[in-house]
């Protein structure tokens, strides 16, 4: 019989806990899953990992494997004397002289698992594949929430382990306040499990589509607010848009370009209540073409004003 070191296959210590073994199996199963892996011999590795996990996850089978001793992988060996009397009686027809003619996995497939149930097979239950999908939503959908129909074609594995593409439509509810970069989990909507394994999950990576007016950072929203020079100097009240609808905002006198005017709670709603803020960033706008009267007034202002926007140039020399 050729020896297989199931601990080495999973990359765990012989004293590893059941949770460590499970964690190692899940990591390797995803790495070598034939649907996503680009590793050479991925399918063979996948089956080898599943075989190791099928033995080590069960306390009785693990104890039996430990009593075989430790050998070099691929080394010919015989189980210790009396091993077959203690453990292999669960497999009808096993005799000591026949061990060299069977595979190690077949040896453990005959052992009884917890509750007296016979093992389901060589590979055991294999969980379905998880998938990540980018979903783009608009600012309006992030603010109000939305229901989307996603048409997907996810690969699945049948009971024989063969892949197939299955078209599927998922109805997804995007809650109010979803933000860029947020990940939403749809449990059980991923690849189908094999041999009784749980179905995988689908993870939606939220991508916020660019908006012609607003910029978003987390739950806060930013908007450029154009002001005429006299509005910035004298102060005014202007009507401006927000994700929740237009509002009036008061512009204080002598508002400089780049000043941020904060409207509390006018950003994107938060999952547990409240909302982010909206920041209107003052921008000084000038006419594309001034009328003769506007030019005349500007010339009068230039002649009367003592304001020098470049005074700091002189002070710095």
Backbone bond lengths (Angstrom), bond angles and torsions (degrees), N, CA, C in turn:
res aa  C-N    CA-C-N  psi(-1)  N-CA   C-N-CA  omega(-1)  CA-C   N-CA-C  phi
1 X - - - 1.457 - - 1.525 108.80 -
2 X 1.353 117.26 136.50 1.452 121.89 178.72 1.533 109.11 -86.37
3 X 1.339 115.71 134.47 1.459 120.53 -177.32 1.527 111.06 -85.05
4 X 1.327 116.19 136.14 1.456 123.28 172.63 1.532 107.82 -120.23
5 X 1.316 115.95 126.40 1.470 119.94 179.26 1.526 107.77 -89.67
6 X 1.306 116.57 96.62 1.462 120.72 -176.44 1.532 111.84 -64.19
7 X 1.323 116.94 -31.96 1.464 119.24 177.85 1.526 110.38 -65.49
8 X 1.325 115.35 -43.67 1.462 119.92 -179.84 1.531 110.97 -65.78
9 X 1.321 116.74 -37.68 1.462 120.68 179.24 1.517 110.88 -60.47
10 X 1.349 117.14 -40.08 1.467 121.24 179.11 1.525 112.38 -85.47
11 X 1.332 116.55 -9.99 1.459 119.98 179.13 1.518 113.55 71.83
12 X 1.338 116.85 35.14 1.461 120.63 -179.78 1.523 109.94 -123.89
13 X 1.320 115.46 161.29 1.455 121.92 177.01 1.533 109.82 -76.38
14 X 1.328 115.47 156.28 1.468 119.11 179.21 1.518 112.31 -65.76
15 X 1.327 117.47 -18.38 1.454 121.04 177.39 1.525 112.05 -96.95
16 X 1.319 116.58 11.49 1.462 120.45 -177.24 1.527 111.28 -61.45
17 X 1.338 115.32 145.71 1.460 120.52 178.32 1.527 110.01 -76.07
18 X 1.333 115.90 166.91 1.457 120.79 178.28 1.536 110.50 -61.24
19 X 1.330 116.54 -35.61 1.459 120.39 179.58 1.531 110.61 -68.91
20 X 1.337 116.98 -38.60 1.466 120.66 177.32 1.525 110.53 -63.11
21 X 1.308 116.17 -40.11 1.466 120.79 179.89 1.522 110.18 -66.23
22 X 1.318 116.43 -43.79 1.461 120.05 178.84 1.527 110.99 -62.60
23 X 1.335 115.82 -43.49 1.465 120.31 -178.82 1.532 110.84 -63.33
24 X 1.318 116.46 -42.10 1.464 120.65 179.77 1.527 110.71 -65.24
25 X 1.336 115.79 -40.87 1.464 119.50 179.54 1.527 111.46 -62.58
26 X 1.338 116.84 -45.94 1.453 119.62 -178.75 1.522 111.65 -61.13
27 X 1.329 115.56 -40.73 1.460 119.76 179.95 1.526 111.15 -63.31
28 X 1.336 116.46 -46.19 1.464 120.16 -177.98 1.518 112.08 -73.00
29 X 1.352 116.98 -34.75 1.460 119.76 179.24 1.518 110.71 -62.65
30 X 1.338 116.48 -39.49 1.460 119.40 177.10 1.528 111.13 -69.90
31 X 1.337 115.89 -37.63 1.462 119.58 -179.00 1.518 111.71 -63.46
32 X 1.330 117.23 -40.10 1.462 121.01 -174.47 1.527 113.41 -104.92
33 X 1.331 117.66 8.00 1.466 118.83 178.72 1.522 108.48 -58.61
34 X 1.329 118.03 123.59 1.469 120.52 -174.86 1.519 114.17 -57.50
35 X 1.306 117.19 -20.85 1.455 119.75 -178.10 1.527 112.35 -73.44
36 X 1.318 117.41 -30.99 1.467 120.48 -173.70 1.528 113.09 -121.37
37 X 1.312 118.20 -17.60 1.456 120.49 -173.11 1.527 111.84 -79.83
38 X 1.316 114.68 140.29 1.464 121.25 173.32 1.523 110.62 -109.79
39 X 1.343 116.09 9.76 1.448 120.80 178.69 1.536 110.16 -70.56
40 X 1.343 116.90 145.30 1.475 118.26 175.42 1.524 110.56 -64.32
41 X 1.319 116.16 142.63 1.473 121.82 179.50 1.525 112.00 57.18
42 X 1.339 116.49 37.08 1.467 120.60 -176.46 1.530 111.46 -60.77
43 X 1.332 116.85 -42.93 1.467 119.26 -177.04 1.520 111.16 -64.66
44 X 1.333 116.19 -40.63 1.472 120.01 178.71 1.528 110.40 -65.26
45 X 1.339 116.54 -42.48 1.460 121.00 177.72 1.529 110.84 -63.12
46 X 1.342 115.56 -40.13 1.456 120.89 -179.23 1.529 110.44 -60.24
47 X 1.326 116.78 -45.15 1.463 120.84 -180.00 1.531 110.92 -67.63
48 X 1.316 116.47 -37.21 1.468 120.52 179.75 1.521 111.07 -64.65
49 X 1.350 115.72 -42.88 1.463 120.74 178.48 1.527 110.57 -64.12
50 X 1.342 116.75 -43.04 1.459 120.45 179.60 1.527 111.24 -63.98
51 X 1.333 116.15 -38.39 1.472 120.48 178.52 1.524 111.02 -63.38
52 X 1.342 115.90 -43.01 1.461 119.91 179.17 1.530 110.84 -63.88
53 X 1.323 115.94 -42.65 1.467 119.43 -178.79 1.524 111.32 -67.48
54 X 1.322 117.21 -37.00 1.463 121.07 -179.97 1.525 111.06 -59.65
55 X 1.332 116.80 -33.69 1.458 120.78 179.60 1.526 112.08 -82.19
56 X 1.341 117.07 -46.95 1.465 119.84 -171.92 1.524 113.80 -79.27
57 X 1.322 117.99 -18.82 1.468 118.70 -179.82 1.526 111.73 -75.15
58 X 1.340 117.04 -21.03 1.457 121.64 -177.73 1.528 109.32 -97.47
59 X 1.332 119.13 122.03 1.476 121.17 -176.26 1.516 113.58 -55.43
60 X 1.340 117.32 -40.74 1.474 119.89 -177.63 1.520 110.69 -68.01
61 X 1.342 116.11 -45.07 1.460 119.05 179.94 1.522 111.00 -66.82
62 X 1.325 116.48 -37.77 1.467 119.46 179.50 1.526 110.55 -64.09
63 X 1.338 116.47 -42.25 1.460 119.67 178.72 1.526 111.05 -62.48
64 X 1.333 115.69 -39.51 1.458 119.64 178.66 1.521 110.84 -65.98
65 X 1.317 117.27 -40.94 1.467 121.25 178.81 1.523 110.66 -64.44
66 X 1.333 116.85 -42.09 1.465 120.08 -179.79 1.524 111.51 -61.39
67 X 1.335 116.72 -34.31 1.461 120.10 -177.84 1.526 112.65 -76.77
68 X 1.319 117.09 -8.58 1.467 119.04 174.64 1.523 111.31 -70.15
69 X 1.352 115.63 -24.16 1.461 119.66 -176.28 1.518 110.50 98.11
70 X 1.324 116.36 -175.55 1.462 121.74 -177.73 1.523 109.65 -120.82
71 X 1.324 115.94 128.89 1.457 122.10 -179.18 1.527 108.93 -135.03
72 X 1.312 116.59 172.59 1.452 121.32 174.85 1.532 109.14 -74.58
73 X 1.350 118.28 138.98 1.470 119.68 177.96 1.530 111.04 -54.47
74 X 1.325 115.74 132.03 1.457 121.77 -179.29 1.509 114.81 85.81
75 X 1.330 116.93 -5.84 1.467 120.91 -179.00 1.525 110.45 -73.77
76 X 1.329 116.28 139.69 1.464 120.03 174.59 1.522 108.71 -70.91
77 X 1.329 116.90 138.76 1.464 119.89 -179.87 1.522 108.91 -154.67
78 X 1.305 114.46 165.09 1.465 122.43 172.61 1.513 108.07 -122.77
79 X 1.320 118.47 140.47 1.471 120.21 174.23 1.517 110.01 -58.84
80 X 1.324 117.91 152.62 1.470 121.49 178.64 1.531 110.50 -58.62
81 X 1.317 115.80 154.82 1.477 118.87 176.10 1.518 111.22 -55.18
82 X 1.268 116.96 142.23 1.469 124.57 179.11 1.540 113.38 74.91
83 X 1.378 116.69 -6.81 1.480 116.91 178.49 1.517 110.25 -59.39
84 X 1.321 115.78 -43.13 1.466 119.32 -175.86 1.507 111.33 -67.95
85 X 1.349 117.73 -29.62 1.463 120.00 177.91 1.529 111.10 -68.61
86 X 1.341 115.45 -35.92 1.465 119.73 -175.25 1.534 111.84 -79.70
87 X 1.347 115.75 -39.17 1.458 118.28 -171.07 1.531 114.37 -113.78
88 X 1.317 118.30 -36.66 1.458 119.13 -170.16 1.508 113.77 -83.67
89 X 1.332 118.52 -0.63 1.465 119.87 177.24 1.517 111.34 -62.44
90 X 1.344 116.92 -21.07 1.460 119.19 178.75 1.516 111.77 -69.74
91 X 1.327 117.73 -16.00 1.459 121.35 179.78 1.518 108.71 -105.26
92 X 1.324 118.79 105.27 1.460 120.77 -178.21 1.526 111.13 -57.83
93 X 1.325 116.28 138.50 1.461 119.95 174.66 1.514 113.85 91.54
94 X 1.359 119.94 -7.35 1.458 121.36 177.89 1.521 109.09 -71.62
95 X 1.297 114.95 134.02 1.456 120.81 172.72 1.519 107.86 -133.73
96 X 1.332 117.14 155.03 1.453 120.59 -172.73 1.525 111.78 -58.10
97 X 1.330 118.00 -39.39 1.456 119.33 -175.03 1.525 112.31 -74.09
98 X 1.344 116.73 -10.08 1.471 118.95 -175.56 1.518 113.21 -94.20
99 X 1.337 117.74 -1.17 1.456 119.29 -176.00 1.517 112.34 -60.83
100 X 1.321 117.68 -36.27 1.458 119.91 -175.78 1.520 111.93 -69.71
101 X 1.309 118.13 -10.69 1.461 120.88 -177.33 1.525 112.85 -100.29
102 X 1.328 118.46 2.93 1.448 119.95 -177.39 1.526 110.45 -120.71
103 X 1.308 115.14 163.40 1.463 121.44 177.92 1.526 109.19 -86.80
104 X 1.338 115.79 150.90 1.460 119.95 -178.35 1.523 111.23 -60.14
105 X 1.323 117.23 -38.04 1.465 120.03 -179.70 1.523 111.03 -64.85
106 X 1.363 116.57 -37.81 1.463 119.37 178.18 1.526 110.92 -64.09
107 X 1.324 115.82 -33.46 1.457 119.80 -179.59 1.526 110.78 -61.27
108 X 1.354 115.95 -44.04 1.459 119.49 -177.24 1.524 112.01 -83.44
109 X 1.326 117.48 -20.62 1.460 119.09 178.09 1.513 111.36 -64.45
110 X 1.343 116.91 -22.01 1.447 119.65 -179.61 1.502 114.93 -84.21
111 X 1.343 116.97 -14.13 1.455 119.02 -177.88 1.508 111.08 -72.98
112 X 1.326 116.27 150.57 1.457 121.94 -179.63 1.509 109.75 -84.71
113 X 1.335 117.32 132.90 1.460 121.25 178.85 1.511 111.14 -88.02
114 X 1.329 116.40 -167.50 1.462 121.64 -179.16 1.517 110.70 -60.47
115 X 1.313 114.65 143.81 1.452 119.41 176.45 1.507 112.96 73.56
116 X 1.360 117.53 10.44 1.447 119.83 177.46 1.504 113.77 78.13
117 X 1.323 119.67 8.56 1.450 121.45 -179.34 1.518 109.29 -86.77
118 X 1.307 117.13 134.26 1.454 121.68 179.44 1.525 109.24 -73.34
119 X 1.322 116.22 146.63 1.459 120.61 -179.19 1.519 110.23 -57.14
120 X 1.333 116.23 145.05 1.468 121.19 -174.89 1.512 111.71 -75.38
121 X 1.312 118.82 -22.27 1.451 119.30 -178.36 1.511 109.25 163.76
122 X 1.333 115.71 -174.68 1.446 120.13 -173.84 1.521 111.45 -70.02
123 X 1.290 118.34 -41.83 1.453 119.59 -173.35 1.511 113.18 -90.34
124 X 1.332 119.24 -21.35 1.459 121.22 179.79 1.512 112.11 71.05
125 X 1.321 115.08 -171.34 1.456 120.93 -178.65 1.524 110.48 -71.10
126 X 1.334 116.11 131.77 1.463 121.55 179.84 1.521 108.39 -119.85
127 X 1.334 118.11 121.22 1.468 119.49 -179.41 1.522 111.60 -67.35
128 X 1.327 115.29 152.34 1.455 120.39 178.41 1.522 111.77 -71.83
129 X 1.324 114.82 160.80 1.453 120.49 -177.20 1.532 111.36 -74.65
130 X 1.349 116.48 140.41 1.456 121.58 171.11 1.525 109.12 -87.00
131 X 1.336 116.20 148.65 1.461 121.03 179.57 1.515 110.33 -130.81
132 X 1.337 116.11 146.84 1.457 122.22 174.02 1.522 108.73 -116.59
133 X 1.339 115.32 131.68 1.460 121.36 -176.49 1.517 109.04 -131.74
134 X 1.334 116.69 131.77 1.460 121.12 175.79 1.538 109.07 -81.72
135 X 1.323 116.42 128.93 1.468 122.14 179.86 1.530 108.18 -123.53
136 X 1.332 116.16 117.87 1.466 119.99 179.58 1.527 110.01 -92.08
137 X 1.337 115.25 131.84 1.457 120.42 177.72 1.524 108.81 -127.73
138 X 1.324 116.16 159.97 1.455 121.02 179.00 1.528 110.02 -86.49
139 X 1.315 115.51 166.42 1.466 119.97 176.65 1.525 110.22 -62.51
140 X 1.321 116.73 -37.74 1.460 120.58 179.42 1.527 110.66 -63.96
141 X 1.336 117.71 -39.66 1.463 120.50 177.36 1.527 111.19 -67.82
142 X 1.327 116.85 -36.41 1.468 119.88 177.23 1.524 110.62 -66.17
143 X 1.322 116.92 -35.35 1.466 120.51 -177.19 1.530 111.53 -77.01
144 X 1.317 117.07 -44.96 1.466 120.53 -174.46 1.531 113.09 -95.55
145 X 1.344 117.98 -16.45 1.457 120.27 -170.37 1.512 110.01 86.64
146 X 1.323 116.60 161.07 1.468 119.28 -177.16 1.520 109.90 -161.58
147 X 1.323 115.28 159.10 1.460 122.37 170.54 1.517 107.95 -115.57
148 X 1.334 116.29 125.65 1.456 121.66 -176.12 1.520 109.90 -119.29
149 X 1.329 115.69 146.62 1.461 122.29 171.34 1.522 107.87 -104.68
150 X 1.320 116.63 114.42 1.460 121.57 -178.98 1.519 109.34 -102.35
151 X 1.306 117.10 119.52 1.462 122.17 176.68 1.524 108.55 -91.19
152 X 1.324 115.63 113.43 1.455 121.26 -174.86 1.523 110.13 -121.56
153 X 1.311 115.08 157.85 1.456 121.63 172.38 1.519 106.41 -132.26
154 X 1.331 115.78 92.17 1.456 121.15 -174.62 1.527 110.20 -99.75
155 X 1.335 117.72 136.96 1.468 119.84 175.32 1.514 110.94 -71.24
156 X 1.311 115.94 140.87 1.455 121.99 176.72 1.519 108.98 -133.16
157 X 1.346 115.61 162.80 1.455 121.17 177.41 1.520 109.34 -116.03
158 X 1.342 115.58 134.31 1.454 118.68 176.34 1.535 109.32 -84.16
159 X 1.319 115.99 -178.54 1.465 120.34 -175.81 1.523 112.87 -62.43
160 X 1.345 117.14 -23.14 1.457 119.73 178.77 1.516 112.32 -86.08
161 X 1.337 116.86 -2.36 1.455 120.68 178.22 1.511 114.67 88.53
162 X 1.346 117.58 7.66 1.459 120.76 -178.73 1.526 110.00 -89.67
163 X 1.349 116.86 137.48 1.471 119.69 -178.10 1.525 111.75 -79.12
164 X 1.313 115.09 153.24 1.449 121.28 174.73 1.526 108.57 -155.04
165 X 1.323 116.23 153.54 1.455 121.97 178.99 1.529 109.16 -97.58
166 X 1.315 115.80 127.85 1.460 120.48 -178.15 1.529 108.84 -122.72
167 X 1.348 117.11 112.75 1.477 118.34 176.69 1.519 110.53 -68.12
168 X 1.325 115.07 142.01 1.451 119.15 -176.12 1.525 109.09 -150.65
169 X 1.317 115.87 143.07 1.455 121.05 174.91 1.527 108.66 -112.01
170 X 1.317 115.58 122.82 1.453 120.98 178.79 1.520 109.67 -106.50
171 X 1.302 116.76 128.25 1.463 121.51 174.14 1.527 107.03 -91.63
172 X 1.327 115.20 117.43 1.461 121.49 -172.37 1.522 109.49 -117.80
173 X 1.318 115.53 133.75 1.462 120.62 175.37 1.520 109.65 -102.19
174 X 1.328 115.97 119.13 1.453 121.85 175.84 1.521 107.61 -96.32
175 X 1.313 117.18 116.06 1.460 120.27 -177.66 1.523 111.61 -74.65
176 X 1.323 115.85 158.84 1.459 121.71 177.07 1.531 109.97 -57.89
177 X 1.317 115.27 136.59 1.452 119.00 175.95 1.514 115.08 89.83
178 X 1.339 118.14 9.75 1.462 119.33 174.87 1.525 108.90 -60.77
179 X 1.331 116.58 136.48 1.464 120.17 -175.22 1.521 110.30 -119.54
180 X 1.316 113.80 161.68 1.457 120.86 -179.74 1.525 110.31 -60.32
181 X 1.340 116.66 132.08 1.459 121.24 -179.95 1.512 114.46 89.51
182 X 1.334 117.43 -7.18 1.466 120.36 179.45 1.521 110.00 -70.53
183 X 1.329 116.35 144.62 1.468 121.60 179.19 1.525 109.07 -113.77
184 X 1.335 115.69 124.89 1.458 121.82 178.62 1.528 109.29 -109.37
185 X 1.345 116.60 134.35 1.466 121.31 -177.85 1.516 110.52 -103.13
186 X 1.337 114.97 131.26 1.463 121.84 173.69 1.525 107.13 -111.73
187 X 1.327 118.21 95.19 1.463 120.09 -174.90 1.524 112.05 -66.34
188 X 1.336 114.88 138.08 1.457 120.68 175.55 1.509 115.46 74.56
189 X 1.334 118.60 8.52 1.461 121.29 -178.36 1.526 112.72 -101.68
190 X 1.337 117.10 5.37 1.454 120.32 -179.55 1.515 112.05 -90.53
191 X 1.342 116.07 -147.16 1.463 120.48 -178.85 1.518 111.83 -66.98
192 X 1.321 115.88 149.97 1.459 121.62 -179.84 1.527 110.63 -73.64
193 X 1.331 116.06 137.83 1.448 120.31 175.93 1.518 111.37 -71.04
194 X 1.312 116.12 157.54 1.459 122.66 -178.94 1.521 109.13 -113.50
195 X 1.305 116.73 139.83 1.469 123.17 176.96 1.518 112.33 56.59
196 X 1.322 116.03 41.72 1.449 120.32 177.19 1.516 114.63 89.52
197 X 1.335 118.24 1.63 1.460 120.72 177.81 1.525 111.12 -69.98
198 X 1.337 116.06 152.89 1.468 119.99 -178.98 1.519 110.49 -68.24
199 X 1.312 116.44 152.19 1.459 121.17 175.59 1.527 109.64 -71.10
200 X 1.316 116.06 148.08 1.458 120.84 179.85 1.525 111.42 -75.33
201 X 1.321 115.53 179.34 1.458 122.54 -178.60 1.526 110.01 -112.29
202 X 1.318 115.17 159.63 1.460 121.96 171.35 1.524 107.55 -112.82
203 X 1.313 116.52 130.50 1.463 122.08 177.46 1.525 108.59 -111.47
204 X 1.318 115.54 124.85 1.456 121.59 179.17 1.521 109.22 -98.25
205 X 1.321 116.13 120.26 1.458 121.14 175.23 1.531 108.31 -93.71
206 X 1.330 116.08 111.18 1.458 120.88 -175.01 1.534 110.29 -75.30
207 X 1.326 115.41 128.49 1.463 122.55 175.80 1.523 107.16 -121.24
208 X 1.325 116.54 122.90 1.458 121.22 -179.01 1.523 109.34 -88.00
209 X 1.315 116.04 122.30 1.463 120.52 -179.42 1.528 110.55 -67.35
210 X 1.343 118.22 145.02 1.475 120.28 177.64 1.531 111.09 -59.49
211 X 1.333 115.87 144.83 1.462 121.44 -179.88 1.528 108.75 -114.80
212 X 1.320 118.91 143.46 1.477 120.14 -177.56 1.525 113.82 -66.44
213 X 1.339 119.03 -21.53 1.464 121.21 -177.14 1.522 112.99 -115.50
214 X 1.321 117.20 -41.97 1.457 121.08 -169.68 1.534 112.06 -101.49
215 X 1.333 114.30 147.91 1.460 122.44 168.58 1.529 107.40 -118.30
216 X 1.315 116.43 143.41 1.467 120.31 -172.42 1.525 109.58 -122.28
217 X 1.323 115.58 136.73 1.465 122.67 172.46 1.522 107.25 -134.42
218 X 1.341 115.73 104.79 1.466 119.01 -173.77 1.522 109.07 64.65
219 X 1.333 116.90 -122.07 1.455 120.99 178.14 1.531 112.14 -100.94
220 X 1.334 117.15 -1.78 1.458 120.79 178.44 1.531 110.46 -89.04
221 X 1.318 114.78 146.08 1.468 121.40 -177.91 1.529 108.80 -122.73
222 X 1.338 115.79 140.62 1.468 121.73 -178.61 1.530 109.45 -121.65
223 X 1.339 114.46 142.29 1.465 121.57 -178.32 1.523 109.27 -141.55
224 X 1.323 117.60 132.10 1.466 121.05 173.01 1.527 108.59 -76.75
225 X 1.341 116.11 129.66 1.468 122.10 -178.08 1.534 109.49 -113.42
226 X 1.324 118.20 100.92 1.473 120.15 -179.87 1.538 110.44 -71.68
227 X 1.339 116.12 134.90 1.461 122.75 178.35 1.527 109.15 -129.47
228 X 1.318 115.44 139.33 1.462 119.49 171.07 1.530 108.56 -69.59
229 X 1.337 118.47 153.05 1.473 120.02 -178.95 1.523 113.01 -53.09
230 X 1.333 117.28 -42.37 1.466 118.88 -179.03 1.530 112.54 -70.10
231 X 1.368 117.13 -29.68 1.462 119.45 175.69 1.524 110.52 -66.41
232 X 1.331 115.82 -40.87 1.460 119.69 -179.92 1.530 111.10 -66.58
233 X 1.360 117.00 -36.64 1.464 120.28 -177.53 1.526 111.76 -78.63
234 X 1.320 116.25 -45.21 1.467 119.92 -173.12 1.529 112.32 -88.05
235 X 1.329 117.46 -20.77 1.459 120.19 -173.27 1.513 110.26 85.12
236 X 1.324 116.94 153.73 1.460 120.43 -177.96 1.528 109.20 -168.18
237 X 1.304 116.09 177.19 1.468 123.10 170.54 1.524 107.83 -121.25
238 X 1.331 116.91 126.34 1.461 120.61 -177.18 1.525 110.02 -124.34
239 X 1.309 115.59 154.10 1.465 123.23 175.47 1.524 107.69 -90.66
240 X 1.328 116.66 127.90 1.464 119.46 -178.68 1.528 110.50 -138.25
241 X 1.348 117.06 153.07 1.473 120.11 -179.38 1.520 111.28 -79.86
242 X 1.332 115.76 153.52 1.462 123.90 169.76 1.520 106.51 -138.36
243 X 1.346 118.86 164.73 1.468 119.56 177.84 1.529 113.15 -56.75
244 X 1.334 117.44 -28.39 1.458 120.65 -179.45 1.519 114.40 -93.63
245 X 1.328 117.97 1.98 1.463 121.13 -178.95 1.521 110.76 125.08
246 X 1.336 118.18 164.42 1.468 121.30 -176.20 1.522 112.42 -68.68
247 X 1.334 115.26 147.17 1.470 122.48 177.39 1.529 107.91 -140.35
248 X 1.346 115.34 163.45 1.463 121.09 174.35 1.523 109.13 -93.43
249 X 1.320 115.81 138.70 1.453 120.65 177.83 1.520 108.87 -128.03
250 X 1.314 116.39 138.12 1.462 121.87 -179.68 1.518 109.22 -91.75
251 X 1.323 115.73 125.00 1.458 122.14 177.72 1.521 108.13 -99.13
252 X 1.335 118.83 116.82 1.474 120.90 -179.15 1.532 110.98 -67.51
253 X 1.331 117.41 154.42 1.473 119.83 174.08 1.526 111.08 -58.75
254 X 1.339 114.42 153.41 1.466 121.92 177.43 1.528 112.82 57.84
255 X 1.336 116.05 40.47 1.466 121.26 176.58 1.523 109.33 -79.25
256 X 1.324 116.72 120.29 1.462 121.37 -178.84 1.523 110.42 -85.17
257 X 1.330 115.69 156.23 1.464 121.18 175.84 1.526 109.45 -61.03
258 X 1.318 116.89 136.17 1.453 122.21 179.96 1.515 113.98 94.13
259 X 1.336 116.99 -10.63 1.467 118.96 179.20 1.523 110.14 -67.57
260 X 1.315 116.87 137.52 1.457 121.90 -179.35 1.529 109.89 -98.76
261 X 1.324 114.92 122.58 1.463 121.16 177.04 1.529 107.26 -102.52
262 X 1.324 116.78 117.13 1.471 121.61 -172.59 1.516 111.63 -93.88
263 X 1.361 114.62 132.12 1.452 122.02 170.93 1.521 107.25 -114.44
264 X 1.323 116.70 103.51 1.457 120.87 -175.97 1.526 112.82 -64.80
265 X 1.335 116.35 136.43 1.462 121.61 175.12 1.512 115.02 74.39
266 X 1.340 117.97 12.55 1.471 120.48 -178.98 1.529 111.97 -102.32
267 X 1.355 116.18 10.04 1.456 119.34 176.97 1.518 111.51 -89.48
268 X 1.341 116.65 -151.09 1.466 120.84 179.95 1.526 110.13 -79.33
269 X 1.329 117.29 141.73 1.476 119.96 178.60 1.518 110.94 -65.42
270 X 1.346 115.58 153.18 1.454 122.06 178.33 1.524 109.65 -103.40
271 X 1.322 115.56 154.10 1.462 120.84 -173.24 1.516 112.42 -60.33
272 X 1.323 117.94 -36.76 1.462 121.03 -174.89 1.523 112.34 -106.36
273 X 1.313 116.34 26.38 1.456 120.25 177.47 1.511 112.34 106.38
274 X 1.332 114.75 156.10 1.448 119.27 -179.40 1.513 111.23 79.49
275 X 1.304 115.66 -175.90 1.460 121.08 -178.91 1.517 109.02 -156.27
276 X 1.321 115.37 162.22 1.449 120.64 173.90 1.520 110.81 -72.10
277 X 1.319 116.17 -176.25 1.461 121.73 -178.25 1.526 110.37 -107.16
278 X 1.316 114.69 161.07 1.457 120.89 173.39 1.528 107.79 -112.15
279 X 1.319 116.43 132.47 1.459 122.00 179.70 1.532 109.05 -116.13
280 X 1.340 115.62 117.09 1.466 121.13 174.93 1.522 107.55 -92.68
281 X 1.320 117.01 120.50 1.458 122.21 -176.28 1.532 108.44 -100.08
282 X 1.329 115.80 115.57 1.461 120.82 -175.58 1.525 111.45 -64.80
283 X 1.311 115.90 131.48 1.456 123.39 175.57 1.538 107.71 -127.96
284 X 1.326 117.65 129.38 1.463 121.12 179.76 1.520 108.92 -86.64
285 X 1.328 115.89 117.91 1.461 121.71 -179.21 1.531 109.78 -107.14
286 X 1.314 117.01 144.21 1.470 121.71 177.99 1.523 108.54 -121.98
287 X 1.354 117.45 155.09 1.463 119.56 179.57 1.527 111.08 -61.48
288 X 1.305 115.40 143.49 1.458 119.14 175.52 1.521 111.23 -64.04
289 X 1.331 116.31 -40.72 1.460 122.98 176.58 1.521 108.21 -137.63
290 X 1.348 117.35 120.11 1.464 121.46 -179.17 1.522 110.29 -82.62
291 X 1.319 115.64 140.61 1.464 120.42 174.79 1.539 109.07 -74.05
292 X 1.325 117.51 162.19 1.473 118.58 177.56 1.519 112.80 -55.54
293 X 1.322 117.78 -40.25 1.452 120.28 179.49 1.526 111.53 -65.43
294 X 1.337 116.97 -40.74 1.455 120.69 177.67 1.527 110.71 -63.07
295 X 1.320 116.93 -40.98 1.457 120.21 178.29 1.525 110.55 -63.79
296 X 1.333 116.60 -39.61 1.460 120.53 179.79 1.519 110.63 -63.08
297 X 1.322 116.97 -44.45 1.464 120.85 179.22 1.525 111.41 -65.45
298 X 1.326 115.94 -39.22 1.454 119.75 179.17 1.528 110.87 -65.16
299 X 1.322 116.55 -37.84 1.451 120.12 178.48 1.532 110.82 -65.87
300 X 1.322 116.91 -39.15 1.462 120.66 177.05 1.526 110.79 -64.41
301 X 1.327 115.51 -41.46 1.465 119.87 178.46 1.533 110.63 -63.81
302 X 1.318 116.22 -42.25 1.458 120.58 -179.44 1.520 111.12 -62.71
303 X 1.332 115.45 -36.80 1.464 119.40 -179.11 1.521 111.64 -73.15
304 X 1.329 117.54 -33.20 1.461 121.08 -174.97 1.528 113.09 -89.55
305 X 1.333 118.03 -25.02 1.465 121.05 -171.42 1.524 111.43 -79.68
306 X 1.308 116.20 142.76 1.465 122.75 172.78 1.540 111.59 -102.74
307 X 1.323 117.89 4.72 1.467 122.80 -177.47 1.525 110.18 -70.40
308 X 1.325 115.51 129.40 1.467 121.65 177.61 1.522 108.06 -125.36
309 X 1.339 118.08 102.48 1.465 120.59 -177.36 1.523 113.23 -68.23
310 X 1.333 118.12 -10.02 1.473 121.55 -177.79 1.525 111.91 -113.36
311 X 1.314 115.97 24.20 1.449 118.94 -178.96 1.543 112.01 -59.69
312 X 1.331 115.80 -34.13 1.457 119.61 -177.86 1.533 111.58 -65.09
313 X 1.357 116.73 -22.45 1.461 118.59 175.60 1.532 109.90 -62.09
314 X 1.341 114.62 -45.21 1.470 119.90 -177.51 1.526 110.34 -69.13
315 X 1.331 116.85 -37.83 1.454 119.92 -177.97 1.522 112.02 -70.59
316 X 1.306 116.28 -22.81 1.453 119.68 -177.60 1.515 113.18 -86.67
317 X 1.349 118.96 -3.80 1.471 121.17 -178.58 1.532 111.21 -104.39
